[in-house]
């Protein structure tokens, strides 16, 4: 709706005194809202509901073909009007009985959009005979003057909406977030400049759903198509991550989320969604996985035991597979999971206190390098621990990181 209820009610009251008809025409949506008395009905024989259901093309068809050039000229003049001014023309309109009636049409721009184009036009229609006795511009001005507070309210509302739209645009640009809409009835896909930039599409190109799917990676296309079709069928929201291929062959990752808007009968009308480039985070995840895989391969092959301990909870956060090899444990022996207490109990009683201090993070210098004995299925082995104690900014111990090496054979030499 392009006018608030308060504005419409105020204009209704003012229109009651007009010796003809008053209406607001929505220049964007193409519909007429008849106001006030039944002037339209008495003048042309059409009920309000009939007129309100007519679009711009149907309303033009009411004008006699000899006067349509005059109507188009009037529309051009109206689009250039200054606030407070109006323009008019005498036209022949078809009556409901099939005949023609000469009327005086006087119009002014009621509201404008953000680009200062007419969005809604307020007009009066008076019979040609009455127009000879009545100043049509004054009648229209009188209608507007009857609702000053409501119009001020409308202007404040429009200003607030413009400011909100500007803030939204700033957020979108700052976050590099692209938005898009898809109309099911027309199949029209609309993209923001950020969305075009993400897909490397020229500004003058017209995006289409088929063209969009063509850019989606072949392995991800079935999943994206399925989610889109499901949104058409059942509505709701969805979120999906997929790859796209740019014209030059570059691969990008995109996260898209959308919400389906339906009519009162749950029939889908449109989708509104946003998209963001997540390529950097996906590349970082891939690099991390690759690094973790290299570390896992290294940890599984070397004889040293890597370990990370949380001294507060007294729990291993990580222990490499060499621990199980040292104690002769199999992977399926879940009852013998690495545990600091079990490790400490395996340490020779004469060395246990010193090792316990390290496991508790009580290392004054922050680093440790010591040897001790531990009992294993292969007998007593001599181990060497080297590592560091990690602290936060307040000096509290957070982690103990160490490497344990079996140096028994070296000690015997």
SVG drawing of the C-alpha trace seen along z (x, -y; Angstrom):
<svg xmlns="http://www.w3.org/2000/svg" viewBox="-26 -29 104 86">
<polyline fill="none" stroke="black" stroke-width="0.4" points="0.0,0.0 1.4,-3.4 -0.6,-5.5 -1.2,-5.0 -4.7,-4.4 -4.6,-7.9 -3.9,-9.6 -6.7,-7.6 -9.2,-8.4 -8.4,-12.1 -8.7,-12.2 -12.0,-10.3 -13.4,-13.0 -12.2,-15.8 -13.4,-14.0 -17.0,-13.9 -17.5,-17.5 -16.2,-17.1 -19.0,-17.4 -17.6,-14.4 -15.0,-11.8 -11.6,-11.7 -9.1,-8.9 -5.5,-8.0 -3.7,-6.2 -0.8,-4.0 1.8,-4.8 3.9,-1.8 1.3,0.9 -1.1,-0.5 -4.4,-0.6 -7.0,-3.2 -8.4,-3.7 -11.7,-5.7 -12.3,-8.0 -15.1,-9.9 -18.7,-9.7 -20.1,-7.6 -19.1,-10.3 -17.5,-7.9 -20.6,-5.7 -23.0,-8.5 -20.9,-10.1 -19.8,-7.0 -21.9,-4.2 -19.0,-2.1 -19.0,-0.9 -15.9,-1.6 -15.0,2.1 -15.0,2.3 -12.7,-0.6 -10.3,0.5 -9.9,3.9 -8.8,2.2 -5.1,1.9 -3.5,-1.0 -4.2,0.5 -7.9,1.0 -8.2,-2.5 -6.7,-3.9 -9.2,-1.9 -12.0,-4.1 -10.6,-7.1 -11.9,-7.8 -9.3,-7.0 -9.4,-10.6 -8.3,-11.8 -5.6,-9.3 -2.9,-11.6 -4.1,-14.3 -4.0,-11.8 -0.4,-10.8 0.6,-14.5 -1.1,-15.0 0.9,-12.1 4.1,-13.7 3.2,-17.0 2.4,-15.4 5.7,-13.7 7.5,-17.1 5.2,-18.9 6.5,-20.6 5.0,-19.8 1.8,-21.7 1.1,-22.1 -1.4,-20.2 -2.3,-19.7 -5.6,-18.9 -7.3,-18.0 -10.8,-17.5 -11.4,-13.9 -14.2,-11.8 -14.7,-8.7 -16.8,-5.7 -19.9,-5.3 -21.0,-1.9 -23.9,-2.1 -21.5,-2.3 -21.9,-6.0 -19.3,-8.8 -19.2,-11.5 -17.0,-14.6 -15.1,-15.1 -12.4,-17.4 -9.5,-15.4 -7.2,-17.3 -4.2,-15.5 -1.2,-16.1 1.6,-13.9 0.7,-12.6 3.9,-10.7 7.3,-10.2 9.8,-7.3 13.4,-7.5 14.4,-8.6 11.8,-11.4 9.6,-9.7 5.8,-9.8 4.7,-6.8 1.0,-7.8 -1.1,-10.4 -4.1,-12.1 -6.8,-13.3 -10.3,-14.7 -12.8,-14.0 -15.6,-16.5 -18.2,-16.6 -17.4,-19.1 -20.6,-21.0 -19.6,-21.3 -16.1,-22.2 -17.4,-25.3 -18.7,-26.5 -15.9,-25.1 -12.2,-25.8 -10.8,-22.2 -7.3,-23.1 -8.8,-24.7 -11.0,-21.7 -7.9,-19.4 -5.9,-21.8 -8.8,-21.8 -8.7,-18.0 -5.0,-18.1 -5.4,-20.9 -8.0,-18.9 -5.4,-16.4 -2.2,-18.4 -1.3,-16.5 -1.7,-13.1 0.4,-14.2 3.1,-15.5 2.9,-12.1 3.3,-10.5 6.3,-12.6 7.9,-11.7 7.2,-8.1 8.8,-8.2 11.9,-10.0 12.2,-7.3 11.9,-4.6 14.5,-6.2 16.9,-6.5 16.3,-2.8 16.9,-1.8 20.2,-3.8 21.3,-2.1 20.4,1.3 22.4,0.4 25.4,-0.6 25.3,2.6 25.0,4.7 28.0,2.9 30.1,3.1 29.4,6.8 29.8,7.5 26.4,9.1 24.4,9.5 20.6,9.7 18.3,11.2 14.6,11.7 12.8,14.2 9.2,13.8 7.5,17.1 4.7,15.6 7.0,13.8 10.2,15.8 12.0,12.5 15.3,12.7 16.6,9.4 20.1,9.1 21.9,6.3 25.2,4.9 27.0,7.0 25.5,10.2 26.5,9.3 30.1,8.6 30.2,12.0 29.3,13.8 31.4,11.5 28.3,10.6 28.3,7.3 26.1,4.6 24.0,4.4 23.2,8.1 19.9,9.5 20.3,12.4 18.1,15.5 17.5,18.6 18.8,20.7 21.9,18.5 22.5,18.8 22.3,22.6 24.8,22.7 27.4,21.0 26.9,23.5 29.5,26.3 28.1,29.5 28.6,31.5 26.5,28.9 23.9,28.2 21.5,31.0 21.4,30.0 20.8,26.4 18.0,27.3 16.4,29.6 16.3,26.9 14.9,24.3 12.1,26.7 11.3,27.6 11.0,23.9 8.5,23.6 6.5,26.5 6.4,26.0 7.8,22.5 9.7,21.8 13.4,20.9 16.5,22.6 20.3,22.2 22.9,23.8 26.6,23.6 27.8,24.3 30.6,23.6 30.4,21.4 32.7,21.2 33.4,17.7 33.9,17.0 37.7,17.2 37.6,20.5 38.0,19.3 36.1,21.3 34.3,19.5 32.3,20.7 28.9,19.0 26.5,19.3 23.0,18.4 19.9,18.2 16.4,17.4 12.8,17.1 9.7,17.9 6.8,15.4 3.3,16.9 -0.2,15.5 -3.1,16.1 -3.6,19.6 0.0,20.6 0.8,20.3 4.5,19.2 4.8,15.6 8.5,14.8 11.8,15.7 14.0,13.1 17.5,14.1 21.1,13.0 24.4,14.3 28.0,13.9 31.4,15.0 32.8,17.6 35.7,18.6 38.4,17.3 37.0,19.3 36.6,22.5 40.2,22.2 41.3,21.7 39.3,24.8 40.9,26.8 44.4,25.7 43.6,26.6 42.4,30.1 45.5,30.6 47.7,29.4 45.9,31.7 46.3,34.7 50.0,34.1 50.3,33.8 48.3,37.1 50.5,38.9 53.6,37.6 52.2,38.5 51.3,42.0 54.7,42.9 57.3,41.4 58.2,43.1 57.9,40.0 54.7,39.3 53.1,35.9 50.7,34.8 48.6,31.8 47.3,31.6 44.7,29.5 46.2,29.3 43.1,27.7 40.8,30.6 43.8,33.0 42.8,34.4 44.7,35.2 43.5,33.1 45.6,35.1 48.0,38.0 49.6,39.4 49.4,43.1 52.9,43.8 51.5,43.9 49.6,47.1 52.6,48.6 54.7,48.0 52.2,49.8 51.3,52.5 47.6,51.4 45.4,52.0 43.0,49.3 40.0,51.4 41.0,51.5 38.7,48.6 39.1,49.4 42.7,48.3 42.4,44.8 45.3,42.4 44.9,40.9 47.3,38.7 46.6,40.7 47.4,44.0 50.6,42.5 51.6,41.2 51.0,44.6 53.2,46.2 56.1,43.8 58.7,45.2 57.9,44.2 61.2,42.3 60.4,40.1 56.7,39.7 56.6,36.5 58.8,34.7 56.7,35.9 53.5,34.9 54.8,31.3 55.2,31.1 51.7,32.6 50.2,30.0 51.9,27.2 54.0,26.2 57.1,25.3 58.7,22.0 60.5,21.3 57.7,22.3 59.8,25.0 60.8,28.4 63.3,31.1 63.7,34.1 64.2,37.8 62.4,40.5 61.6,44.1 58.2,45.7 57.0,49.3 55.7,50.9 54.9,54.4 58.4,54.5 59.9,53.7 61.1,50.4 61.9,47.8 63.7,44.5 61.8,41.6 62.6,38.0 60.0,35.2 60.5,31.8 57.9,29.1 56.4,25.8 53.6,24.6 51.2,22.2 49.7,19.3 47.1,16.6 47.7,12.9 47.1,13.1 49.7,15.8 47.2,18.7 48.3,22.0 46.1,23.1 47.9,26.0 51.0,28.2 52.5,29.3 55.1,32.0 57.1,34.6 58.0,37.8 60.9,39.9 62.0,43.4 65.8,42.9 66.4,46.3 68.7,47.6 70.7,44.3 71.1,44.5 72.6,48.0 75.3,47.0"/>
</svg>
